[in-house]
Structure formats: C-alpha cells, structure tokens
Amino acid sequence: MEIIQAIRQDIVPETFLLDVLTTTFPNLIVQFFKTTFATFPDLWLFRKQFTFQYATIAFQTYLLAINNRFPQKLFFSRAKGNIWNTELLPGAI
C-alpha cells in the first residue's frame, strides 16, 4: 500500500487523467454538455438520474451475478439520463 501511495504522490499527479483529456480533446466534453443542456438545473437533473440508474444496474449486476458487462451494451438517454441494458446474462456460479 505504501508503494502505491508513493507512486501516486511522486510520479502520477492527481489530475493526470484530466490533463490528458483536456490536452487530447480540448473542450470537447464541455462543449457537448453545454449544447445538450441549456441550464445548470438540467445538467444537475441529468447527473442525478444517471447516477441513480447506473447504481441500480451495478446493484443488479452484483445481486444476480451477471458478468460480461461491456460499455457498448449500455445505452442512455441524453434527455433524461435513463440507462438501458441490452444483456443480462448470468455468470457461472
């Protein structure tokens, strides 16, 4: 555990992923959300619904022992933040 903390403190900064995304795709994500949601309350409601839906799917995955979860099998509504799952295949128990 100490080795991981030393690497995180000395080699990899806390904002590493954010720095990579902002240099690779400057303002792409920010512009997408600005054009999709006109006001901050719309964005907040989307984030709230998306988080609730994703937590529910994660709990179902654990409860039903579902495996082989891939991002391309999750679809979400940009208007409401609802998430749909295309496959619910149980794993080997």
C-alpha positions in Angstrom: 0.0 0.0 0.0 2.9 2.4 0.8 4.4 1.7 -2.7 1.2 2.7 -4.4 0.8 5.8 -2.4 4.4 6.8 -3.1 3.9 6.3 -6.8 0.7 8.3 -6.8 2.4 11.2 -4.9 5.7 11.3 -6.7 5.1 10.1 -10.3 1.4 10.4 -11.2 -0.3 13.7 -10.3 -3.9 13.7 -9.1 -5.1 15.5 -12.2 -3.3 13.1 -14.7 -6.5 11.9 -16.4 -8.0 15.3 -16.6 -4.8 16.8 -18.0 -4.7 14.0 -20.7 -8.3 14.6 -21.7 -8.0 18.3 -21.8 -4.9 18.2 -24.0 -6.2 15.4 -26.2 -9.8 16.7 -26.6 -9.8 20.4 -25.7 -13.2 21.5 -24.6 -14.9 18.5 -26.3 -16.8 17.3 -23.3 -17.5 20.8 -22.0 -18.9 21.8 -25.4 -21.0 18.7 -25.7 -22.7 19.3 -22.3 -23.2 23.0 -23.0 -25.0 22.3 -26.2 -27.0 19.4 -24.7 -28.2 21.1 -21.5 -29.2 24.8 -21.7 -29.2 25.4 -17.9 -27.4 24.1 -14.9 -30.5 22.6 -13.3 -31.0 20.5 -16.4 -27.4 19.2 -16.2 -27.9 18.5 -12.4 -31.1 16.5 -13.0 -29.3 14.5 -15.7 -26.4 13.7 -13.4 -28.7 12.7 -10.6 -30.8 10.4 -12.7 -27.8 8.9 -14.5 -26.1 8.2 -11.2 -29.2 6.6 -9.7 -29.8 4.5 -12.8 -26.1 3.3 -13.0 -26.1 2.5 -9.3 -29.2 0.4 -9.8 -27.6 -1.5 -12.7 -24.5 -2.1 -10.7 -26.5 -3.5 -7.8 -28.5 -5.7 -10.1 -25.2 -7.0 -11.6 -24.0 -7.9 -8.2 -27.2 -9.4 -6.9 -27.9 -11.5 -10.0 -24.2 -12.5 -10.5 -24.2 -11.0 -14.0 -20.8 -10.9 -15.8 -19.5 -9.8 -19.2 -20.5 -6.2 -18.8 -19.4 -4.1 -21.7 -19.9 -0.3 -22.2 -21.3 -0.8 -25.7 -24.2 -2.8 -24.2 -25.4 0.2 -22.1 -27.5 2.9 -23.7 -28.5 6.1 -22.0 -30.9 8.8 -22.8 -29.3 12.2 -23.2 -32.6 13.9 -22.4 -33.5 12.2 -19.2 -30.3 10.3 -18.0 -32.1 6.9 -18.1 -29.9 3.8 -18.8 -30.9 0.7 -20.6 -29.1 -2.6 -20.5 -29.2 -4.8 -23.6 -28.0 -8.0 -22.0 -28.5 -9.6 -18.6 -26.6 -12.9 -18.8 -25.9 -14.7 -15.6 -22.4 -15.7 -14.9 -21.3 -19.2 -13.9 -21.8 -19.7 -10.1 
